[in-house]
């Protein structure tokens, strides 16, 4: 082959190689442009379908949508700022998606807090119910009341329109009923305890006036009678269905018996002084000496648990 022919073939080969390289690059750019255009179309659809995030049905979908949009933003940021690429369009889409992400973040925060408040309220409600399960009054009832009060506060913090707002609304009704019932029960028990305590204290004062049977006087008996009457009145106010009901009934019987015995002694002393010339002191000592065993058996209510 002549030297000229060799040079011609080399030139042709170089031209062919360069030509194919240019075509491949063009194809690559075109393919990349097409992929970006397709992505932009998909992102546009994604953005338009999530314009109103309130249409998203639940918290899980909110978080899933957020993840999808974040992934789209990451892809859009890969669009190069060079001629032939839809860079500006991508930047516009990023701005639009970031606005949606901001709304999603706000919504997710509200929904997460609402769900957390609901779950905590449900836990407190269950704990309170267990505390009063025995039906026997104790300090645990106050704890139960406090837990139901906390649950109500949490449920009322849940905004209307959240995914759990309907559940919270029905929950408030039930928990408020429990709170009211336990509050009324506690109030009744506290009143019963107050009246029981007053009854015991009055009975202790009555016992004090008659414990010294040697030096007892008619005024002592009159005071004792007054105190036994007060003890009876307070004891009668203790609810029969309260946890003190059974106990106070037995004490009430003793108080009434003591009241009758003191009243009888007073009547006997007054009768003695009116029928003869004996002094009140003499009559009192005589009557009491005949009733010593009765006064010694007076019920002394020292227990106040």
Secondary structure, DSSP 8 states (H G I E B T S, - for coil): --HHHHHHHHHHHHHHHHHHHHHHHHHHHHHHHHHHHHHHHHHHHHHHHTSSGGG--SHHHHHHHHHHHHHHHHHHTTS-SSTTS-HHHHHHHHHHHHHHHHHHHHHHHHHHHHHHHHHHHHHHHHHHHHHTTT---STHHHHHHHHHHHHHHHHHTS-TTSTTHHHHHHHHHHHHHHHHHHHHHHHHHHHHHHHHHHHHHHHHHHHHHHS-SSS--HHHHHHHHHHHHHHHHHHHTS-TTSTTHHHHHHHHHHHHHHHHHHHHHHHHHHHHHHHSS--HHHHHHHHHHHTHHHHHT--------
